[in-house]
């Protein structure tokens, strides 16, 4: 099920997201896959996060960033300067 969702929503060659799923379960699977692009323990600036997410889904990388935080895959400092993936 997970593999099928990843195969459906991501380009196998480039790793780019074809479209963002509307269904909740598929959204979580896609976000889990996107979170793999960040190293645990490493701090990222918003610019760095955006650059990584733009490679994956240029159409709406801002929404991806927000969802990574809302769904608990990523933490952001109160001043929004530091982002880190949750381990």
Secondary structure as GFF3:
##gff-version 3
##sequence-region A 1 87
A	DSSP	alpha_helix	2	9	.	.	.	ID=ss1
A	DSSP	alpha_helix	24	35	.	.	.	ID=ss2
A	DSSP	alpha_helix	46	56	.	.	.	ID=ss3
A	DSSP	three_ten_helix	58	60	.	.	.	ID=ss4
A	DSSP	alpha_helix	61	70	.	.	.	ID=ss5
A	DSSP	beta_strand	74	76	.	.	.	ID=ss6
A	DSSP	beta_strand	83	85	.	.	.	ID=ss7
###
